[in-house]
Amino acid sequence: MSVGILIAVGLVLALFWFTLAVVRRGRIADLEHSYRLACKKGDTAREEQVEAELRDIRASRRGSGRGSGR
């Protein structure tokens, strides 16, 4: 019985980790799209804001020991 609980907890944790990864990638993709649109429109203020958000997200990934450093 306890082995089944451990397996269930492990699966829940794996699902949670996967969900966070998908959400993070979706957020990065949205920001990259916003950045391209801002560049196209010539909106430098929005460009810099989005660039800073992307930099913060990528820095937090590196700081936590995860990510590829790209």
DSSP file (Angstrom, degrees, kcal/mol; ACC not computed):
  #  RESIDUE AA STRUCTURE BP1 BP2  ACC     N-H-->O    O-->H-N    N-H-->O    O-->H-N    TCO  KAPPA ALPHA  PHI   PSI    X-CA   Y-CA   Z-CA
    1    1 A M     >        0   0    0      0, 0.0     4,-1.6     0, 0.0     5,-0.1   0.000 360.0 360.0 360.0 -43.4    0.0    0.0    0.0
    2    2 A S  H  >  +     0   0    0      1,-0.2     4,-2.3     2,-0.2     5,-0.1   0.818 360.0  56.6 -70.3 -29.2    2.7    2.5    0.9
    3    3 A V  H  > S+     0   0    0      2,-0.2     4,-2.3     1,-0.2    -1,-0.2   0.899 105.6  51.7 -66.4 -39.4    4.6    1.7   -2.4
    4    4 A G  H  > S+     0   0    0      2,-0.2     4,-2.3     1,-0.2    -2,-0.2   0.883 109.2  49.8 -62.9 -39.0    1.5    2.7   -4.3
    5    5 A I  H  X S+     0   0    0     -4,-1.6     4,-2.8     2,-0.2     5,-0.2   0.917 110.1  50.6 -66.5 -43.1    1.2    6.0   -2.4
    6    6 A L  H  X S+     0   0    0     -4,-2.3     4,-2.4     1,-0.2    -2,-0.2   0.900 111.1  48.4 -61.7 -41.1    4.9    6.7   -3.2
    7    7 A I  H  X S+     0   0    0     -4,-2.3     4,-2.4     2,-0.2    -1,-0.2   0.916 112.0  49.4 -64.9 -42.9    4.4    6.0   -6.9
    8    8 A A  H  X S+     0   0    0     -4,-2.3     4,-2.3     2,-0.2    -2,-0.2   0.915 111.6  48.2 -62.9 -43.9    1.3    8.2   -6.9
    9    9 A V  H  X S+     0   0    0     -4,-2.8     4,-2.5     1,-0.2    -1,-0.2   0.913 111.1  51.5 -63.4 -42.4    3.1   11.1   -5.2
   10   10 A G  H  X S+     0   0    0     -4,-2.4     4,-2.3    -5,-0.2    -2,-0.2   0.904 110.2  48.6 -60.8 -42.2    6.0   10.7   -7.6
   11   11 A L  H  X S+     0   0    0     -4,-2.4     4,-2.5     2,-0.2    -1,-0.2   0.895 110.7  50.5 -65.7 -39.9    3.6   10.9  -10.6
   12   12 A V  H  X S+     0   0    0     -4,-2.3     4,-2.4     2,-0.2    -2,-0.2   0.918 111.5  48.2 -64.1 -43.2    1.9   14.0   -9.2
   13   13 A L  H  X S+     0   0    0     -4,-2.5     4,-2.5     2,-0.2    -2,-0.2   0.901 111.7  49.5 -64.1 -40.8    5.2   15.7   -8.7
   14   14 A A  H  X S+     0   0    0     -4,-2.3     4,-2.5     2,-0.2    -2,-0.2   0.912 111.7  48.9 -64.3 -42.0    6.3   14.8  -12.2
   15   15 A L  H  X S+     0   0    0     -4,-2.5     4,-2.4     2,-0.2    -2,-0.2   0.901 111.3  50.1 -63.7 -41.1    3.1   16.1  -13.6
   16   16 A F  H  X S+     0   0    0     -4,-2.4     4,-2.3     2,-0.2    -2,-0.2   0.926 111.5  48.0 -62.2 -46.1    3.5   19.3  -11.6
   17   17 A W  H  X S+     0   0    0     -4,-2.5     4,-2.1     1,-0.2    -2,-0.2   0.915 112.4  49.3 -61.4 -44.3    7.0   19.8  -12.9
   18   18 A F  H  X S+     0   0    0     -4,-2.5     4,-2.3     2,-0.2    -1,-0.2   0.907 109.8  51.6 -62.4 -42.7    5.9   19.2  -16.5
   19   19 A T  H  X S+     0   0    0     -4,-2.4     4,-2.5     1,-0.2    -2,-0.2   0.917 109.4  49.7 -61.8 -44.2    3.1   21.6  -16.1
   20   20 A L  H  X S+     0   0    0     -4,-2.3     4,-2.5     1,-0.2    -1,-0.2   0.902 110.2  50.9 -61.1 -41.0    5.4   24.3  -14.8
   21   21 A A  H  X S+     0   0    0     -4,-2.1     4,-2.4     2,-0.2    -2,-0.2   0.908 111.3  47.7 -64.0 -42.0    7.8   23.7  -17.7
   22   22 A V  H  X S+     0   0    0     -4,-2.3     4,-2.3     2,-0.2    -2,-0.2   0.913 112.6  48.5 -65.8 -43.1    5.0   24.0  -20.3
   23   23 A V  H  X S+     0   0    0     -4,-2.5     4,-2.4     2,-0.2    -2,-0.2   0.920 111.8  49.8 -63.7 -43.3    3.7   27.2  -18.7
   24   24 A R  H  X S+     0   0    0     -4,-2.5     4,-2.3     1,-0.2    -2,-0.2   0.918 111.7  47.9 -62.0 -44.2    7.2   28.7  -18.6
   25   25 A R  H  X S+     0   0    0     -4,-2.4     4,-2.5     1,-0.2    -1,-0.2   0.889 111.1  51.4 -64.9 -37.7    7.8   27.9  -22.3
   26   26 A G  H  X S+     0   0    0     -4,-2.3     4,-2.3     2,-0.2    -1,-0.2   0.902 109.6  49.7 -64.1 -40.7    4.4   29.3  -23.2
   27   27 A R  H  X S+     0   0    0     -4,-2.4     4,-2.3     2,-0.2    -2,-0.2   0.911 111.4  48.8 -64.6 -42.3    5.2   32.6  -21.4
   28   28 A I  H  X S+     0   0    0     -4,-2.3     4,-2.6     2,-0.2    -2,-0.2   0.917 110.8  50.5 -63.7 -43.0    8.6   32.8  -23.1
   29   29 A A  H  X S+     0   0    0     -4,-2.5     4,-2.1     1,-0.2    -2,-0.2   0.907 110.6  49.7 -62.5 -41.3    7.0   32.2  -26.5
   30   30 A D  H  X S+     0   0    0     -4,-2.3     4,-2.4     2,-0.2    -1,-0.2   0.915 112.0  47.8 -62.9 -43.1    4.4   34.9  -25.8
   31   31 A L  H  X S+     0   0    0     -4,-2.3     4,-2.4     2,-0.2    -2,-0.2   0.898 110.1  51.7 -66.1 -39.9    7.1   37.4  -24.8
   32   32 A E  H  X S+     0   0    0     -4,-2.6     4,-2.2     2,-0.2    -1,-0.2   0.891 110.6  49.2 -63.6 -37.8    9.2   36.6  -27.8
   33   33 A H  H  X S+     0   0    0     -4,-2.1     4,-2.3     2,-0.2    -2,-0.2   0.922 110.9  49.5 -65.7 -44.2    6.1   37.2  -30.0
   34   34 A S  H  X S+     0   0    0     -4,-2.4     4,-2.4     1,-0.2    -2,-0.2   0.882 109.6  53.0 -60.7 -38.4    5.5   40.5  -28.3
   35   35 A Y  H  X S+     0   0    0     -4,-2.4     4,-2.4     2,-0.2    -1,-0.2   0.923 108.5  48.8 -63.9 -44.7    9.1   41.5  -28.8
   36   36 A R  H  X S+     0   0    0     -4,-2.2     4,-2.3     1,-0.2    -2,-0.2   0.906 112.2  49.0 -62.6 -41.3    8.9   40.8  -32.5
   37   37 A L  H  X S+     0   0    0     -4,-2.3     4,-2.2     2,-0.2    -2,-0.2   0.909 110.7  50.1 -64.6 -41.7    5.7   42.9  -32.8
   38   38 A A  H  X>S+     0   0    0     -4,-2.4     5,-2.0     1,-0.2     4,-1.3   0.892 110.7  49.9 -64.0 -39.2    7.3   45.8  -30.9
   39   39 A C  H  <5S+     0   0    0     -4,-2.4     3,-0.2     2,-0.2    -1,-0.2   0.920 110.3  50.4 -63.5 -42.9   10.3   45.7  -33.1
   40   40 A K  H  <5S+     0   0    0     -4,-2.3    -2,-0.2     1,-0.2    -1,-0.2   0.889 114.7  43.2 -62.5 -40.1    8.1   45.7  -36.2
   41   41 A K  H  <5S-     0   0    0     -4,-2.2    -1,-0.2    -5,-0.1    -2,-0.2   0.647 109.7-121.4 -80.9 -15.6    6.1   48.7  -34.9
   42   42 A G  T  <5 +     0   0    0     -4,-1.3     2,-1.4    -3,-0.2    -3,-0.2   0.700  57.7 153.3  80.8  19.9    9.2   50.6  -33.7
   43   43 A D     >< +     0   0    0     -5,-2.0     4,-2.2    -6,-0.2    -1,-0.2  -0.652  15.3 175.6 -84.4  87.8    8.0   50.7  -30.1
   44   44 A T  H  > S+     0   0    0     -2,-1.4     4,-2.5     1,-0.2     5,-0.2   0.827  73.9  56.8 -68.2 -32.2   11.3   50.8  -28.3
   45   45 A A  H  > S+     0   0    0      2,-0.2     4,-2.0     1,-0.2    -1,-0.2   0.944 112.1  41.6 -64.0 -46.6    9.8   51.3  -24.8
   46   46 A R  H  > S+     0   0    0      2,-0.2     4,-2.7     1,-0.2     5,-0.3   0.887 112.5  56.6 -66.0 -38.4    7.8   48.0  -25.2
   47   47 A E  H  X S+     0   0    0     -4,-2.2     4,-2.4     1,-0.2    -2,-0.2   0.936 109.7  44.2 -56.9 -49.2   10.8   46.4  -26.8
   48   48 A E  H  X S+     0   0    0     -4,-2.5     4,-2.2     2,-0.2    -1,-0.2   0.875 112.5  52.4 -66.5 -37.8   13.0   47.1  -23.8
   49   49 A Q  H  X S+     0   0    0     -4,-2.0     4,-2.0     2,-0.2    -2,-0.2   0.936 112.7  43.7 -63.4 -47.1   10.3   46.1  -21.3
   50   50 A V  H  X S+     0   0    0     -4,-2.7     4,-2.6     1,-0.2     5,-0.2   0.900 111.9  53.8 -66.3 -40.6    9.8   42.7  -23.0
   51   51 A E  H  X S+     0   0    0     -4,-2.4     4,-2.3    -5,-0.3    -1,-0.2   0.900 108.7  49.5 -60.9 -40.5   13.6   42.2  -23.3
   52   52 A A  H  X S+     0   0    0     -4,-2.2     4,-2.4     2,-0.2    -1,-0.2   0.897 110.2  50.6 -65.5 -40.5   14.0   42.8  -19.6
   53   53 A E  H  X S+     0   0    0     -4,-2.0     4,-2.4     2,-0.2    -2,-0.2   0.922 111.4  47.9 -63.1 -43.8   11.2   40.3  -18.8
   54   54 A L  H  X S+     0   0    0     -4,-2.6     4,-2.6     1,-0.2     5,-0.2   0.917 111.1  50.9 -62.4 -42.8   12.8   37.7  -20.9
   55   55 A R  H  X S+     0   0    0     -4,-2.3     4,-2.5    -5,-0.2    -1,-0.2   0.904 110.4  50.0 -61.3 -41.7   16.2   38.3  -19.4
   56   56 A D  H  X S+     0   0    0     -4,-2.4     4,-2.3     2,-0.2    -2,-0.2   0.914 111.1  48.3 -63.9 -43.6   14.7   38.0  -15.9
   57   57 A I  H  X S+     0   0    0     -4,-2.4     4,-1.6     1,-0.2    -2,-0.2   0.938 114.7  45.0 -62.7 -46.3   13.0   34.7  -16.8
   58   58 A R  H  X S+     0   0    0     -4,-2.6     4,-1.9     1,-0.2    -2,-0.2   0.872 112.5  51.5 -67.7 -36.3   16.2   33.3  -18.3
   59   59 A A  H  X S+     0   0    0     -4,-2.5     4,-2.7    -5,-0.2    -1,-0.2   0.884 107.9  52.4 -66.8 -38.0   18.3   34.5  -15.3
   60   60 A S  H  X S+     0   0    0     -4,-2.3     4,-1.2     1,-0.2     6,-0.2   0.855 108.3  51.5 -67.5 -32.8   16.0   32.9  -12.9
   61   61 A R  H  <>S+     0   0    0     -4,-1.6     5,-1.7     2,-0.2    -2,-0.2   0.923 113.4  43.8 -67.8 -43.6   16.3   29.6  -14.7
   62   62 A R  H ><5S+     0   0    0     -4,-1.9     3,-1.4     1,-0.2    -2,-0.2   0.888 111.1  55.0 -68.0 -39.1   20.1   29.7  -14.6
   63   63 A G  H 3<5S+     0   0    0     -4,-2.7    -1,-0.2     1,-0.3    -2,-0.2   0.775 104.5  53.6 -66.5 -26.1   20.1   30.8  -11.0
   64   64 A S  T 3<5S-     0   0    0     -4,-1.2    -1,-0.3     2,-0.2    -2,-0.2   0.435 118.6-108.5 -90.1   1.4   18.1   27.8   -9.9
   65   65 A G  T < 5S+     0   0    0     -3,-1.4     2,-0.2     1,-0.3    -3,-0.2   0.513  85.8 105.4  87.6   3.5   20.5   25.4  -11.5
   66   66 A R      < +     0   0    0     -5,-1.7    -1,-0.3    -6,-0.2    -2,-0.2  -0.699  47.0  53.7-111.9 167.0   18.1   24.4  -14.4
   67   67 A G  S    S-     0   0    0     -2,-0.2    -9,-0.0     1,-0.1     0, 0.0  -0.105  80.6 -93.4  97.6 165.1   18.1   25.4  -18.0
   68   68 A S        -     0   0    0     -2,-0.0    -1,-0.1     0, 0.0    -6,-0.0   0.472  54.5-113.0 -96.8  -3.4   20.5   25.1  -20.8
   69   69 A G              0   0    0     -3,-0.2    -2,-0.1   -11,-0.1   -11,-0.0   0.620 360.0 360.0  82.4  11.8   21.9   28.6  -20.4
   70   70 A R              0   0    0    -12,-0.0   -12,-0.1     0, 0.0    -1,-0.1   0.472 360.0 360.0 -81.9 360.0   20.6   29.8  -23.8
